[in-house]
Amino acid sequence: METAELLAIIGRNEDGLNQFKANVTNATSLAQEMVAFSNSGGGTIFIGVSDDGTFAGLTREDMGRLNQLTSNAASHNVRPPINPQTENIAAPDGLVMRIVVPDGIAKPYMDKNGVIWVKSGSDKRKATSREEIQRLYQRAGLIHGDEIPVPGLTIADLDRDYFKTFFERNFDATVDDQDLPLPSLLENMNLMKKNVFNVSGALLFAKNPSFKLPAFIVKAIAFPGDEIHETDYIDSGDLTGKIADVFQKSMSFVRGNIRNIQTDQNVNAPGEPEIPTIALEELIANALIHRDYFVTAPVRLFVFNDRLEIISPGHLPNNLTVENIKRGNSNIRNPILASYATKILPYRGLGSGIIRALKAYPDIDFENDHDGNLFKVTIKRRNITWNK
């Protein structure tokens, strides 16, 4: 790093990516800073810069001590160990050590006492909420929201006829012919454990999953204008049931609140939806399958005069970006649910759904909101002035 670049960073002050330290003598405190960065996307620690932006005047001997301290902290005080990169930079009044801490690939990271630290603006804080810690484990692939047990939903809640039909259609065999009790069969299918459904099993095959999972529904509202209004709306509903039911209800809600248009068809033909069905299917299925089930909030489906919005709890996982997913990249957040969804919904699970939606209807925007922890799809409606 050039001195001019260092001075520019100092001039902007500390933030979520850059931390200043006048000096460091304690491996434990340095490890906590590195843990926070490793859990929160990575960042840089500058040792030799005071909080007010002045230089501490560190010497060559200080650099040797700090390099050793950094190595010890990263290997002995961070669990699992990390590999930060250091650089000694010549500043106007002494030397500055730059420690680059990469975004960790084995989250969650902890200090030697087992405390998980995360960044909060330019500061760090302990991760204390269960959902926050679960999401760190989720990012590491150690746990998934769709495999969490749902206390209170047991084999008695299974929609037996629906499950038997699904099993026979997809496995070319009958449930009754299996040499296993039904709970054991469901457990072998990763849908249940110790007679309790997990989130996937409940959403796929329980008679009324919303009874115990009231947040995992779709809240749908159609507004008369272009903005959200608290009391003025055309249509609304809480779309509940098994995931297949919620999908169909969501499709019906949208189809009932957008226009059909005549293309080159006969005037007596029913017309086609202004937004192609294939685009709606792909985007609604994606919202139900790939939402974050560690977040206790519904998918929101809003129909406005000029657009549709599908808002899913949870931003894109890991290093996925909007540009990634538009090129077909994927990262399956809910692997159990996704594996069965290919047999229930118009979903292929190959990362190609967004590509198909855009090909059918290019006027779609995506917003990956890390701060709000949500993912928003905006589908622009065609500029048609007559009523649907």
C-alpha positions, 0 to 999 in steps of 0.5 A, a space after each residue: 500500500 502506498 503512503 497516499 492511499 493510507 493517508 486517504 483511508 485515515 482521512 475518511 476515519 474508521 468504518 466497518 472495513 478499517 480499524 485503527 490502533 495506536 499500538 497493540 500489546 495484548 494478543 487477546 484483544 487483537 484476536 477479538 478484532 480479527 475474529 470480528 472481521 473474519 465473521 463479518 466479511 473481512 477488513 483491515 487493522 492499521 496499527 500505528 494510527 491513533 483514533 484521531 488520525 495521528 501517527 503513533 511513531 512506531 519503530 522498526 523494532 515495534 514492527 518485529 514485535 507486532 508481526 510476532 504478536 499478530 502471528 500468535 494471536 491468529 494461530 493461538 487465540 482465534 478458533 479456528 486459526 486464520 491467516 492474516 497478511 501483514 504489511 509494514 508501511 512508511 508513514 510521515 511520522 513512523 511506521 504503520 502495520 497493515 493487517 488484512 483479515 480475509 472474510 472467513 470460510 469456516 464461520 463462526 470464528 471465536 476467541 480463545 474463550 469461545 466468544 463469537 465477535 462480529 462487526 457493528 459499524 466501526 466497532 465490534 460486539 459479541 454475537 448473542 442472539 440465537 438467530 444471529 449465531 445460527 446464521 453464522 453456522 448456516 454460512 459455514 454450511 454446518 446447519 441449515 434453516 430447513 432442517 431445524 425441528 418444529 416442536 409440536 408437529 409430529 406424525 399425527 400432523 402428516 397429510 397421509 394421502 398427500 404424502 402417499 400420492 407424492 411417494 408413489 408418483 416419485 419413487 414408483 413404489 407405495 408407502 404401504 410396501 415399505 418395510 419401515 414404520 412411517 416415522 422411520 421412512 420420513 426420518 430416512 428422507 430427512 424430513 423428521 427426527 425422533 417423531 418430530 418434523 423439521 421445517 422441510 418436512 412440515 412445509 412439504 407434507 404437514 396438514 397445517 404447517 402454519 399452526 406451528 410456523 405462522 411466520 413462514 407464509 406469504 403475505 400478499 397485498 394489491 394496492 391501487 397506486 404505486 406506493 404502500 398504503 396502510 388502509 387503502 388496498 384492492 386485495 390482500 391475504 395471508 397465503 398459508 398451507 403446504 409449500 405447494 399450496 402457498 405457491 399456487 395461492 401466490 400465483 393465483 393472487 398475482 394472476 387475479 391482480 394483473 391484466 391479461 393482454 391481447 397479443 396477436 390473438 383473436 379478440 374473443 381469446 382470453 389473452 395472456 398475462 402481462 407478466 409471463 407465467 414462466 417468470 412468475 413461477 420461477 420467481 415465486 418458487 425461488 422466494 419460497 425455496 431460497 428464503 432464510 428460514 432462520 428469520 421469522 418473517 413472511 415472504 411479502 408479495 406486493 402488487 402495485 399499479 406499476 410493478 410487483 415486489 417479492 420480498 424474501 427474508 434473508 439477503 443472498 447467502 455467502 458471496 453471491 451477488 445479484 450479478 452472480 445469480 443473473 449469470 446462473 450462479 447459485 448457493 443452496 441455502 435449504 438443501 432438503 427443501 430444494 431437493 424435494 421442491 424439484 418434484 413438487 414445484 416448477 423448480 429445477 434447482 440448477 441455478 437457471 431459474 433467474 436466467 429463465 425469468 429474465 429471458 421471458 421478461 427482462 424488466 426485472 430488477 433485484 436488490 440484495 439488501 444486507 442491512 435490511 437482511 432481505 432480497 427484493 425482486 421488482 417486476 415492472 408492469 407493462 404500461 397499459 392504461 385500461 383496467 384488467 
